[in-house]
């Protein structure tokens, strides 16, 4: 989670980070070494129906969850019709 950056700006959710995994397996007369390193970047356009100011992110067991609550529905405003000169 220290390598993951989550930002929300102008209705755009951006998730970026870097992975780095090294492994070594020594069996018998040989040794296998692997190194996987890479960066990732994803961007998602958010709906106007979500409240970005109350967003939360949670990382557990290799899964990143980003939660946005819905914005309260805007109610129609009733205007009084006036008669006059």
C-alpha positions as CSV (number, residue, x, y, z in Angstrom):
1,X,0.0,0.0,0.0
2,X,3.0,2.4,0.5
3,X,3.6,2.2,-3.3
4,X,0.0,3.0,-4.3
5,X,-1.2,6.6,-4.9
6,X,-4.9,7.3,-5.2
7,X,-6.1,10.8,-6.2
8,X,-9.4,12.4,-7.2
9,X,-9.3,15.7,-9.2
10,X,-12.0,17.3,-11.3
11,X,-14.1,14.1,-11.4
12,X,-11.2,11.9,-12.4
13,X,-10.0,9.0,-10.1
14,X,-6.4,8.1,-10.7
15,X,-4.7,5.1,-9.2
16,X,-0.9,4.6,-9.8
17,X,1.8,2.6,-8.2
18,X,4.8,0.4,-8.6
19,X,5.4,-3.3,-8.0
20,X,8.6,-5.1,-7.2
21,X,8.8,-8.8,-6.4
22,X,12.0,-10.8,-6.2
23,X,12.1,-14.6,-5.8
24,X,14.8,-17.2,-5.6
25,X,14.4,-21.0,-5.7
26,X,17.4,-23.3,-5.1
27,X,16.7,-26.9,-5.8
28,X,19.3,-29.5,-6.7
29,X,22.2,-28.2,-8.7
30,X,20.6,-25.1,-10.0
31,X,19.2,-21.7,-8.8
32,X,16.3,-19.8,-10.3
33,X,16.1,-16.1,-9.7
34,X,13.2,-14.0,-10.8
35,X,12.5,-10.3,-10.6
36,X,9.3,-8.6,-11.6
37,X,9.2,-4.9,-11.5
38,X,6.7,-2.5,-13.1
39,X,4.6,0.6,-12.8
40,X,0.9,0.8,-13.4
41,X,-1.5,3.8,-13.9
42,X,-5.3,3.7,-14.3
43,X,-7.7,6.6,-14.6
44,X,-11.5,6.5,-14.3
45,X,-14.0,9.3,-15.1
46,X,-16.5,9.5,-12.2
47,X,-20.2,10.2,-12.4
48,X,-21.7,13.4,-11.0
49,X,-23.8,11.2,-8.7
50,X,-20.8,10.5,-6.4
51,X,-19.5,12.7,-3.6
52,X,-15.7,12.9,-4.2
53,X,-15.1,14.9,-1.0
54,X,-16.1,11.9,1.1
55,X,-14.1,9.2,-0.7
56,X,-12.4,6.4,1.2
57,X,-9.8,3.9,0.2
58,X,-8.9,0.6,1.9
59,X,-6.2,-2.0,1.1
60,X,-6.4,-5.5,2.4
61,X,-5.0,-8.9,1.2
62,X,-3.8,-7.4,-2.1
63,X,-7.1,-5.7,-2.9
64,X,-7.5,-2.0,-3.1
65,X,-11.1,-0.8,-2.6
66,X,-12.1,2.8,-3.2
67,X,-15.6,3.8,-2.0
68,X,-17.6,6.9,-3.0
69,X,-21.0,7.7,-1.3
70,X,-23.8,8.9,-3.6
71,X,-24.7,12.6,-3.6
72,X,-28.1,13.4,-2.2
73,X,-30.6,13.8,-4.9
74,X,-31.3,17.4,-5.8
75,X,-34.9,18.2,-5.2
76,X,-36.8,20.5,-7.6
77,X,-37.4,23.9,-6.3
78,X,-41.0,25.1,-6.6
79,X,-41.4,28.7,-7.8
80,X,-44.4,30.8,-6.9
81,X,-46.2,32.3,-10.0
82,X,-47.0,35.9,-9.3
83,X,-49.7,37.9,-11.1
84,X,-49.4,41.5,-11.5
85,X,-48.4,44.5,-13.4
